[in-house]
């Protein structure tokens, strides 16, 4: 398994942790929610390290497709990249507020951070599939 597969796997794991965290908070199971969100954060940090290492070695990888597929790929990549730049900040702020049990402020940012972070994880896997499996 190479870095692209590892990175797609880490994005998938992070997305599953995020969804599990959402499930547990809806059930008011705070401890399990906390564990899942820490798992999402940890897998995202490992992803980021692996992503940087891979791209320092390889550089950028060009999408080989043309036409409508290329436009679709670039659209997904653009939204993914812009939102991915925000995720580390959103995740750290949200996590810090949650760990401090500043629940009102945690909820305010989590309602934005969660869907953005999940979108970035899912589109990261889509980008991998389009780039390396099509």
N, C-alpha and C positions, 0 to 999 in steps of 0.2 A: 504494500500500500504506500502510495506516494503522498506528498503534501496536499495535493488537490482533494484526494479522497478523504484524508484525515480532516481537512478543513470543512468539507461538506458534512462529515460525520459529527464534528464538534458543533457546527451550526444546528444540526438536527437534534443533538443532545440538549443544547441550550434551549431550543424551541420546546422540547418536551418538558424540560424543567420549568420553563415559563408557564406552559399550559397547566402543569400540575400545581404550580404555585397559585395560579388563578383559581383552580378548582378548590384548593384547600382554604384560600381566604374567603371564598364564597360560602364555605361551610363553617367559617369562623375558627378554623384550626390553625391558630397563629404559629405554633411551633413548627408544624409541617410546612406551612407557607414559607416561613423563614428558611427552613432547610432547603426547600426547592429553589428559592430565589438565590440563596448562596451557591447552590449547584449551578444555576444558570449563569451567575456572575463568574464562577470559577471556570466553567467550560468556555465562556466567552473570552476570558483572559488568556487561557491556553490557546484558543483559536487565534487571537490577535498576535501572540508570539510566533506561532507556526506560520501565519499568513505573512508576517514581516520577513521571517527567515526565508521562506519560499521565494518571495518576490525580490529579495536582495540577491538571491542566487540566479533567478530566471529572468527577472524583469517583468515587463507586461506581456500578456498573452493575447494575441489578436483573434477576434472571432472570425472563423473561416467562412461563415455563411454570407449570403447576399440577399438583396431584395427585401421583402417584407420581414423575413426572419431576422435580418440584420437590424432593421428598424426596431422590431420588438425587443431584441437583445439589448440594443443600446438604450432604449427607453427604460427597461427594467434595471440595467446597470446604472443609469444616471440616478434614478430614484433610490436605488439601493445605496449607492456611494454617498449621496448627499445625506441621507438619513443615518447611514453608518457612522458618519463623522460626529453625529450628535449622541449616539448611543453611549459611549464611555462616560460622557458628562451626565447624561440622564440617569444612567445606571448607578453611578457613584452617589449622586445626590439622593436618588430614591432609596438606595440601600442605606445610606447614612441616616436618613430621616426615619426609616423603618427600624433600624437597630437602636436608635435613640428613643423609639416609641413616641415619636412626634407624629401621631397617627393622622391628625387633620392635614398637616403639611405633606406627609407621606402620600396620602390619598390624592391630594391635589396634583402632585407630579406623576404619580403612578398611573393615573388615568391617561396620561400622554405617553409616558415612558413604555408602558407595557405594549401597546399596539405598535409603536415604532420599533421597539426591540424585536418583537415577534416578526414583524414585516421584514426587517433586515435579516433575521435568521432564515426565514423561508425563502426570500429572494436570493440569499447567498447560495442556497442549495440549487435553486433554479438556474442561477448564473453558472454554477459548476456543471449542471446537467447540459445546459446549452453549449458551454464552451468545450467540454471534454467528452460528452457522450452523444453529440449529434453529428 
